[in-house]
Amino acid sequence: MLGYDLINEPWPGWDYPTCFPDGCPAFERGVPAPFEAKAMTAIRGVDRRHLLFYEPSLTNDFGTPDFVPNPTGDPDAGLSFHDYCFGPVDTCVTNGLERAAADGAVGVVTEFGATTDAARLTRLTDRFDENTASWMFWSLAQDQTPGHSQEPPTGPNLIDPAIVRPYPQAVAGTPQQWRYDTTTGTFTLGYSTRRADSGAPFAAGARTGVFLPQSLFPDGYRVESRGAAVVSAPGARLLQLTADPGQDTVQVTVTRP
């Protein structure tokens, strides 16, 4: 379990038209924030370990600014936000990440999709990569297919391949950028070898893991790395690296053979 999502898409009621285009500061600060604070305090009474995800109002899904603060200032809080922005400029992801950063929380795109348009899904996941944002996909069609969610995730049960991408599962440092080029099949990752919270270096031998889907690299892959050594087996689905002694940054490029 990653954490608790306290409430899904708080709704500002009949006043929702006033939330466009500048958001609902009075509602978000006055209603969901204190409500979610009570839930966070109660959960912390029995669970000090897991993340607590709070959410802005539903209008944020479509690009309005986010005004919900970290309800209790919890250092292990996360801002759960959704991305259904349809314009050329994705204010959903930038609003969410900026709000999370301002409040010392981790921002995660916990819902996007609701479409089978492969080009749109690719554009969205490209945006998430550009913003180093973690994400979870949502599919209305699959939710409505009887028994589908209970089937094993293989073969025809897999969801749209447009969202299958390489990504860093764990970074022994602070991610600076990652990107997957769907045309060339090239994945790049750059990161600092220092911790995000303290700036201290990771211990020698700490491993970074990059997941490389079999469907995208059926014939294996090549790795070029500056500042780190590959310590996983050739062709492993989880590419593992350890930083070279004294290195402050690492740059990794993965290509098809």
C-alpha positions, 0 to 999 in steps of 0.5 A: 500500500502506498497511502490513503486517498482521503476524498475523491474530487471534492465538489463545490456544489451549485457555486461551481461556475464561479470557480472558472477560471480562477479557482475556488479559494474560499471553498477549498480552504474552508471546506475540504481542507478542514475535513481532510485535516480531521481524517489525516489526524485520525489516521495518524493516530493508528498509522504513522508510516503511509502517505496521506493524499489530500485533493483539490476540488473537481474543477482543478481536473480541468485546469483551475488553480489549486488552493487546498493547503497541506491540511495538517502540514504533515511531512508525509502528505501527498497532493492527489490531483487529476489531469483532464486538461484538454488545451495545448497548455497543461495547467493541470499538471503544473498547478498540481506540482506547484501547489504540492511543492509550495506545501512540502508535499509530494504531487502525484497524478492519481487519475487521467485517461478515460480515453482510448485515443493513443495520440492523446495518451502519448501527449499526456504521458510525455507531459508527465515525463517533462515534469518528472511527475508520477502517474496512475491511469484511469479507464472508464471503459475497463471499469464497465467491463464485467470481470475485466478488472479481475483478470490477470494482467496479460495478453488481451487484458492489458490496457492501451499500450500507449501508456506502457513506458520506461520509467525510474522505479527508484532513484538513489539520488534526486531525479532531474529529468527523464524522457521516453521518445516513442518514435526512436525508443530512446529513454534518458534519465538524469539525476543528482546522487544526493538526497532530495531532503538533506543534500547528503550523498547516498551510501556507496553501492545504493542502486537506481532501478529503471523499468524497461518493458519487454514489449518496448525492448523485445530484443534487449537494449544498449545502455550508455551511462556517464557517472554510474556503472550497470550492475544488472544482468544484460537485458534485465527488465529492471536496469540497475545502476550504482553511481561511481565514487565521487560523482555528483550527477548521472546521465543514462541513455537506453536505446534499442539495439 
